[in-house]
Amino acid sequence: MSAAQETAHLADAIRAALASAGLPDREPELERPRQREHGDWATNVAMTLAREVDASPREIAQRIVEALGTPTGVAAVEIAGPGFINFRLAADAFAETVRAAVHAGEAFGRGDELDGQHVNVEFVSANPTGPLHLGAGRWAAVGDGIASVLEARGADVTREYYFNDAGEQMRKFGASVEAALAGQEPPEDGYQGEYITELAAEIRDGGETQDVAEAAYQRMLSRITATLERFGVTFDVFFGERALHGPDGIAAVVAQVRETGHAYEAEGATWLRTTAFGDDKDRVLVKADGVPTYFAADCAYLADKLARGFDRCIYLLGADHHGYVKRLEAAEQALSGTNRAVEVIIGQLVTFLRHGDPVRMSKRAGDMVWFDDLLDEVGVDAARYTLLRTSIDQPLEFDLAEVVKAERENPVYYVQYSSARIAGILRTAAERGVEPGTVDEAPLDLLTHSSERELVRQIGRYPEVLATAAEERAPYKVARHAETTAEAFHKFYTECQVVSDDPDLTRARYWLVVAARQALTNALGLLGVTAPERM
């Protein structure tokens, strides 16, 4: 039984007890006690009723417990502290968790509560004016992680990459490559570095000198795509800004908001009245010289997403984009009259270190460590896991020298080592002729040791954690839970011998570690990290 099923079962039993005891109805909140000796689940429902019932919480708790009895799957119900009700699960509840993980296999942890929701997740979206830099790696990891946890809970997700192929930066990029092709210095505020020289040489060798800027942009976009695919990130849609400059793009959106009265003319420009929807100031759509602004393109792009039928449009933006939140929400209200689809996630930057010293980056000067360099140095698994295990709203320090260490203090190594250790246990069992039978036949009621119970608890929490990760757009919670599960496994492994002279206990523990490996494998797979069988 998953944690969600356990809480639903207990909540139903508590509500029935409230009715039986003549107490007001409540939807009880159940949570894990901070101290394991207090049981597996606890509720403060008696304390929430004290004022309404005009009785002490412990007196109310006693009435609830007397009416409750011992629910199915519960070994004991106890009153603690000022009026908490604690539940200790029975052995069959732990056994059911193991069976559920084994039977579900790769589907363990997945759910369908988001079934029917169409979600667009736009992330990375770096302009193709150079290879992906180190900082883009965090957006790639987290964006893909958010998409994965949403898919795991039933959503239909489109991963989208938006890039500027029509603006001033692209013009400067093309001019920089043209200058390199002619053996000249780059223009002022242009791009320089070895990659510009390499691009110029490739274009010359490929005979693409008639439209250098277009050739350079296409080649750079291909490089970016290859890097992302190497990192395990595949986009469903690459959307270029150029597509918005036709009659059905920016022009159509400006005409629409004029007709609906959300736009007005002032100082020769066209403005969107975003202050009507909570923005701190109105925003220019078309400048006095007739040139649309970037915000106009943002509006047209959002209109395109809404027209494609997305229920949710998630944007991952950097810490310097806080101002975009209100204006994008205002744009949605002006375009559709609702504020349901736009969701902006603001992420903090990554500081890359090597042995504690900063790794400095500057794209235009060419003094840059590219994302491919990071993957060459630390590998995909270490890069993805490290970039994913911290909440995106917190700054991240990524030390290239630390994340490759084969030490317990290195989280990705610790979790992967647990997976490999379990695979080794299963090989040992096979070598010693253990015949585990099926998980349904295994005497799982023998799993009574405290470290066995704790490992089962962590396995059972995985679906709950995954659901929370999807709801909160927080894939880091999956990584942290994998670490907690690995810690529980290592304690179990230290205190309990799996393959022993006791055939029944061996079978029970065999299936316990199979369930643990399934939970770890599923969590790592969701994060795009391998679960090795040997290390």
C-alpha positions in Angstrom: 0.0 0.0 0.0 1.4 3.4 -0.9 1.6 6.3 1.5 -1.3 8.0 -0.2 -3.4 4.9 0.1 -2.5 4.5 3.7 -3.5 8.1 4.5 -6.7 7.8 2.6 -7.6 4.6 4.4 -6.8 6.1 7.8 -8.7 9.4 7.0 -11.8 7.4 6.1 -11.6 5.4 9.3 -11.1 8.6 11.4 -14.1 10.3 9.8 -16.2 7.3 10.5 -15.0 7.4 14.1 -15.9 11.1 14.4 -19.4 10.3 13.3 -19.7 7.3 15.6 -18.5 9.4 18.6 -21.0 12.2 17.8 -18.2 14.7 16.9 -18.2 17.3 14.1 -16.9 16.1 10.8 -13.4 17.0 9.8 -11.0 16.1 7.0 -8.1 14.8 9.2 -4.6 15.8 8.3 -2.1 12.9 8.6 1.6 13.4 8.7 4.8 11.4 9.6 5.8 11.8 13.2 9.1 13.5 13.6 10.3 10.8 15.9 9.9 7.3 14.5 9.1 5.8 18.0 5.8 7.8 17.8 4.6 5.5 15.1 4.0 5.7 11.3 1.3 8.3 11.0 -0.1 10.9 13.3 -3.1 13.3 13.3 -4.0 16.4 15.3 -7.7 16.2 14.4 -8.7 16.1 18.1 -6.8 19.4 18.7 -8.6 21.1 15.8 -12.0 20.2 17.4 -11.2 21.4 21.0 -12.8 24.9 20.7 -15.9 23.7 18.8 -16.6 20.8 21.1 -15.5 22.7 24.3 -13.4 19.8 25.6 -9.7 19.1 26.0 -7.9 17.6 23.0 -6.9 14.5 25.0 -10.6 13.9 26.0 -11.6 14.3 22.4 -8.8 12.0 21.2 -9.9 9.4 23.7 -13.5 9.5 22.3 -12.1 9.1 18.8 -9.8 6.2 19.7 -12.6 4.4 21.4 -14.9 4.7 18.4 -12.0 4.0 16.0 -10.9 0.6 17.3 -8.0 -0.9 15.3 -8.4 -0.1 11.6 -7.3 -2.7 9.0 -3.6 -2.6 8.5 -2.9 -0.9 11.9 -1.2 -2.6 14.8 -1.8 0.0 17.4 -3.5 3.4 18.0 -2.1 5.6 20.8 -2.7 9.1 22.2 0.4 11.2 22.7 1.3 14.6 24.0 -1.5 17.3 24.1 -3.8 15.2 22.0 -2.1 13.7 19.0 -3.4 10.3 17.7 -0.5 8.1 16.5 -0.9 5.0 14.3 1.5 2.1 14.1 1.1 0.0 11.0 0.7 -3.8 11.1 3.1 -6.2 9.5 0.8 -6.8 6.6 0.8 -3.1 5.7 4.6 -3.2 5.3 4.3 -6.5 3.3 1.8 -4.8 1.0 4.2 -2.0 0.3 6.9 -4.4 -0.8 4.4 -6.3 -3.0 3.1 -3.1 -4.6 6.6 -1.9 -5.6 7.6 -5.3 -7.1 4.3 -5.7 -8.9 4.2 -2.2 -10.3 7.8 -2.3 -11.5 8.7 0.6 -13.7 5.2 2.1 -13.1 5.8 2.2 -9.3 5.2 5.8 -8.1 3.3 6.9 -11.2 -0.3 8.2 -11.0 -3.1 9.6 -13.1 -4.3 12.7 -11.2 -3.0 14.9 -14.0 -4.5 12.8 -16.8 -6.0 15.0 -19.5 -3.9 18.0 -18.7 -1.9 19.4 -21.6 1.2 21.2 -20.3 3.9 23.2 -22.2 7.2 23.5 -20.4 9.5 26.0 -22.0 13.1 25.9 -20.8 16.7 26.6 -21.7 15.7 28.9 -24.7 19.2 30.2 -25.1 19.7 32.1 -28.4 21.9 30.2 -30.9 24.7 32.8 -30.8 27.1 30.3 -29.2 27.4 26.8 -27.7 25.4 26.2 -24.5 27.3 27.6 -21.5 27.6 26.0 -18.1 24.7 28.0 -16.6 22.3 26.7 -19.2 22.8 23.2 -17.8 20.7 23.9 -14.7 17.7 25.0 -16.8 18.1 21.9 -19.0 18.2 19.6 -16.0 15.4 21.2 -14.0 13.1 21.8 -17.0 13.4 18.2 -18.1 12.9 17.1 -14.5 9.7 19.1 -14.1 8.4 17.7 -17.4 9.2 14.2 -16.3 7.5 14.4 -12.9 4.4 15.9 -14.5 4.4 13.1 -17.1 4.8 10.5 -14.3 1.6 11.8 -12.7 -0.4 11.6 -16.0 0.1 15.0 -17.7 0.6 15.2 -21.5 3.8 17.4 -21.6 5.4 19.2 -24.5 9.0 20.3 -24.0 9.6 23.5 -25.9 12.7 25.5 -26.8 12.1 29.1 -27.9 14.9 31.1 -29.5 15.5 34.4 -31.1 16.3 34.0 -34.8 15.2 37.5 -35.8 16.6 40.1 -33.4 19.6 42.3 -32.9 21.8 39.7 -31.2 21.4 37.3 -34.1 22.4 40.2 -36.5 25.6 40.8 -34.4 26.3 37.1 -34.4 26.0 36.8 -38.1 28.2 39.9 -38.6 30.8 38.4 -36.3 31.0 35.2 -38.3 31.1 37.2 -41.6 34.0 39.2 -40.2 35.9 36.0 -39.2 35.2 34.6 -42.7 36.8 37.7 -44.2 39.8 37.6 -41.8 38.6 40.8 -40.0 38.1 41.7 -36.4 34.5 41.3 -35.1 32.3 44.4 -35.1 31.8 46.4 -31.9 29.6 44.4 -29.4 30.0 41.4 -31.7 30.9 37.9 -30.7 34.4 36.5 -30.6 36.2 33.4 -29.5 37.4 30.2 -31.0 33.9 28.9 -31.8 33.3 31.9 -34.2 36.5 31.1 -36.1 35.5 27.4 -36.3 32.0 28.3 -37.6 33.5 30.5 -40.3 35.8 27.7 -41.4 32.9 25.2 -41.5 30.8 27.6 -43.6 33.7 28.2 -46.0 34.3 24.4 -46.3 30.6 23.8 -46.8 30.2 26.4 -49.5 27.5 28.3 -47.6 28.9 31.8 -48.1 25.9 33.3 -49.8 24.0 33.7 -46.5 26.5 33.4 -43.8 24.3 34.6 -41.0 21.6 32.0 -41.7 24.2 29.2 -42.1 25.9 30.2 -38.8 22.6 30.2 -36.9 21.5 26.8 -38.3 24.8 25.2 -37.5 24.9 26.7 -34.0 21.3 25.5 -33.3 22.4 22.0 -34.4 25.3 22.1 -32.0 23.0 23.1 -29.1 20.6 20.3 -30.0 23.4 17.8 -30.0 24.6 19.0 -26.6 21.1 18.7 -25.1 20.6 15.3 -26.6 23.9 14.2 -25.1 22.6 15.4 -21.8 19.5 13.3 -22.3 17.1 16.2 -23.1 15.0 16.0 -26.2 12.6 18.8 -27.1 9.3 18.3 -28.9 9.2 21.8 -30.3 11.9 24.3 -31.4 10.1 27.6 -31.9 11.9 30.5 -33.6 10.8 34.1 -33.0 10.9 34.7 -36.8 7.6 32.8 -37.1 5.9 35.5 -35.0 6.7 38.3 -37.5 4.1 37.1 -40.1 0.6 38.4 -40.4 -0.8 35.8 -38.0 1.7 36.6 -35.2 2.5 39.9 -33.6 0.4 42.0 -36.0 -2.7 39.8 -35.3 -2.2 40.0 -31.5 -1.8 43.8 -31.6 -4.9 44.1 -33.6 -6.8 41.8 -31.2 -5.9 43.8 -28.1 -6.7 47.0 -29.9 -10.2 45.7 -30.7 -10.8 44.5 -27.1 -9.8 47.9 -25.7 -6.7 46.6 -23.8 -4.3 48.6 -26.0 -4.0 52.3 -26.5 -1.8 54.9 -28.4 0.4 57.3 -26.6 3.6 59.1 -27.5 3.4 57.6 -31.0 3.6 54.1 -29.6 1.1 51.3 -29.0 0.8 50.2 -25.4 -0.8 47.2 -23.6 -2.7 48.3 -20.5 -1.0 45.7 -18.3 -1.6 47.8 -15.1 -5.3 46.8 -15.4 -4.1 43.2 -14.6 -1.7 43.9 -11.7 1.5 45.0 -13.6 3.4 47.9 -12.1 3.3 49.8 -15.4 1.9 49.5 -18.9 4.1 47.9 -21.6 5.0 49.0 -25.1 3.9 46.7 -27.9 5.0 48.8 -30.9 7.5 51.6 -30.6 7.0 55.0 -32.2 9.2 53.9 -35.2 6.8 51.0 -35.9 9.1 48.3 -34.6 7.5 45.7 -32.3 9.1 45.2 -28.9 10.3 41.9 -27.4 7.2 42.0 -25.3 5.0 42.1 -28.4 6.8 38.9 -29.5 6.2 37.4 -26.0 2.4 38.1 -26.3 2.3 36.6 -29.8 4.2 33.6 -28.6 1.8 33.1 -25.7 -1.2 33.5 -28.0 0.3 30.7 -30.2 0.6 28.4 -27.1 -2.9 29.1 -26.0 -4.1 28.4 -29.6 -2.4 25.0 -29.4 -4.6 24.1 -26.5 -2.3 24.0 -23.6 -3.9 24.1 -20.2 -0.7 25.2 -18.5 2.2 27.1 -20.0 5.3 26.9 -17.7 8.2 29.2 -18.2 11.6 28.7 -16.6 13.3 32.0 -16.4 16.5 33.4 -14.7 16.6 35.5 -11.6 16.9 38.7 -13.6 13.4 38.1 -15.1 11.2 38.8 -12.1 9.5 41.6 -14.0 8.3 39.1 -16.6 5.9 37.4 -14.2 3.2 40.1 -14.0 3.5 41.1 -17.6 3.1 37.6 -18.9 0.1 37.0 -16.6 -1.3 40.4 -17.8 -0.8 39.3 -21.4 -2.8 36.1 -20.8 -5.7 38.1 -19.3 -5.7 40.6 -22.1 -5.6 37.8 -24.7 -8.0 35.2 -23.2 -9.8 36.9 -20.3 -8.4 34.3 -17.9 -5.3 33.8 -15.7 -5.0 30.1 -15.5 -2.4 29.0 -18.0 0.7 31.1 -17.4 3.1 29.8 -14.7 6.5 31.4 -14.3 9.3 29.7 -12.3 12.2 31.9 -11.4 15.5 30.1 -10.9 18.7 31.2 -9.3 22.1 31.0 -10.9 24.8 28.4 -10.6 28.3 29.3 -9.4 30.8 26.8 -10.9 33.9 26.1 -8.9 36.9 23.9 -9.2 38.5 23.0 -5.8 36.6 26.0 -4.4 37.9 28.5 -7.0 35.4 30.1 -9.4 35.3 29.1 -13.0 34.9 32.3 -14.9 32.6 32.7 -18.0 32.1 35.4 -20.6 30.4 34.4 -23.9 31.3 37.3 -26.1 35.0 37.5 -25.1 35.3 33.8 -25.7 36.7 33.2 -22.2 34.0 30.6 -21.6 33.6 27.0 -20.3 30.9 25.4 -22.4 28.4 22.9 -21.2 30.0 20.2 -23.3 33.2 20.8 -21.3 31.3 20.1 -18.1 29.9 16.8 -19.5 33.4 15.8 -20.7 34.8 16.4 -17.2 32.1 15.0 -14.9 29.8 12.9 -17.1 26.1 13.1 -17.7 24.9 11.4 -14.5 26.9 13.5 -12.1 26.0 16.7 -13.9 22.2 15.9 -14.1 22.0 14.8 -10.5 23.9 17.7 -9.0 22.0 20.3 -11.0 18.7 18.7 -10.0 19.1 18.0 -6.3 18.8 21.6 -5.1 15.6 23.6 -5.3 15.8 26.0 -8.3 14.9 29.0 -6.1 18.2 28.6 -4.3 21.6 29.5 -5.6 23.8 26.5 -6.4 27.5 26.0 -6.0 28.7 23.3 -8.3 32.3 22.2 -7.7 33.5 20.2 -10.7 36.2 18.5 -8.6 33.8 17.3 -5.8 30.9 15.8 -7.9 33.2 13.1 -9.4 34.5 11.8 -6.1 33.7 8.2 -5.3 32.8 9.0 -1.7 29.8 8.6 0.5 29.6 12.4 0.9 29.0 12.7 -2.9 25.2 12.2 -3.2 25.1 10.9 -6.7 27.8 8.3 -6.0 26.0 7.3 -2.7 22.6 6.7 -4.5 24.1 4.9 -7.5 26.3 2.8 -5.2 23.1 1.7 -3.4 21.7 0.5 -6.6 24.8 -1.3 -7.5 25.1 -2.9 -4.1 21.6 -4.3 -4.3 22.3 -5.7 -7.8 25.4 -7.3 -6.2 23.2 -8.9 -3.4 20.9 -10.3 -6.1 23.8 -11.8 -7.9 25.1 -13.4 -4.7 21.7 -14.9 -4.1 21.7 -16.4 -7.5 25.2 -17.8 -7.1 24.2 -19.4 -3.8 21.2 -21.0 -5.3 18.5 -19.0 -3.5 15.1 -19.7 -4.9 13.0 -16.6 -3.9 9.8 -17.8 -5.4 7.3 -15.0 -6.0 6.8 -11.9 -3.9 3.3 -13.0 -3.1 4.6 -16.3 -1.7 7.4 -14.6 0.4 7.0 -14.5 4.2 7.2 -10.8 4.3 5.7 -10.7 7.8 9.2 -11.6 9.0 10.4 -8.1 8.1 10.1 -6.8 11.7 13.6 -5.4 12.3 13.6 -1.6 12.8 15.9 -1.0 9.8 13.7 -3.3 7.6 10.6 -1.3 8.6 12.4 2.0 7.9 13.5 0.8 4.4 9.9 -0.2 3.7 8.6 3.2 4.8 11.0 5.0 2.5 9.9 2.7 -0.4 6.3 3.4 0.3 6.8 7.2 0.4 8.1 7.3 -3.2 4.7 7.7 -4.8 3.8 10.4 -2.3 7.1 12.2 -2.9 6.6 12.0 -6.7 3.1 13.4 -6.4 4.4 16.3 -4.3 7.3 16.9 -6.8 4.8 17.2 -9.6 2.4 19.5 -7.7 5.2 21.8 -6.5 7.3 21.6 -9.8 10.1 20.3 -7.5 12.1 17.4 -9.1 14.7 18.0 -6.4 12.4 16.3 -3.9 12.8 13.0 -5.9 16.6 13.3 -5.7 16.5 14.0 -2.0 14.1 11.0 -1.4 16.4 8.8 -3.3 19.2 9.8 -0.9 16.9 9.0 2.1 16.1 5.6 0.6 19.8 4.9 0.0 20.5 5.9 3.6 17.8 3.5 4.8 19.2 0.7 2.6 22.7 1.1 3.9 21.5 1.0 7.5 19.5 -2.1 6.7 22.5 -3.7 4.9 24.7 -3.1 7.9 22.3 -4.5 10.4 20.6 -7.3 8.4 22.2 -10.1 6.4 20.1 -10.7 3.3 21.4 -14.1 2.2 21.6 -16.2 5.3 21.1 -19.8 6.6 17.4 -19.0 7.3 15.7 -19.6 3.9 12.4 -17.9 4.8 14.1 -14.7 6.1 16.4 -14.8 3.1 13.3 -14.9 0.8 11.7 -12.0 2.6 14.8 -9.8 2.5 15.4 -10.8 -1.1 12.1 -9.2 -2.1 12.7 -6.2 0.2 15.9 -5.3 -1.7 14.2 -5.9 -5.0 11.5 -3.4 -4.0 14.2 -1.0 -2.8 16.1 -1.2 -6.1 12.9 -0.6 -8.0 12.2 2.6 -6.0 15.8 3.8 -6.5 15.8 2.8 -10.2 12.5 4.6 -10.9 13.7 7.7 -9.0 17.0 7.9 -10.8 15.4 7.1 -14.2 12.9 10.0 -13.7 15.9 12.3 -13.1 17.7 11.0 -16.2 20.4 9.3 -14.2 21.4 5.7 -14.6 21.0 3.0 -11.9 24.2 0.9 -12.4 24.5 -2.7 -11.5 28.2 -2.5 -10.9 30.5 0.3 -9.8 
